Amino acid sequence: MNRKYLAVAMAGTFVLGACETYDDEPMMPPPPVGVGAIAGTVAADRDGDGVVDGYYGADGVYRAFVIPPPPPCPTMPPPSTSGERG
């Protein structure tokens, strides 16, 4: 019985010895973040419409995106009184 246990232990040592010579390669840099993404955060879609509504920061707090109001419409000049019918 002792020889079987010794053989199993030696076989295990031999098999695991191959893992010892593994060379660690340098880690690849993380992929670039997408357009509008904030590095180190997790995107959040709270209403489920498929559009990202905000993000969760490293502290776990949800922050909604704030969209600036659209610019005012350009004013049209008053119609001129001169012309074909003027």
Secondary structure, 3 states (H helix, E strand, C coil): CHHHHHHHHHHHHHHHHHHHHCCCCCCCCCCCCCCCCCCCCEEECCCCCCCCCEEECCCCCEEECCCCCCCCCCCCCCCCCCCCCC
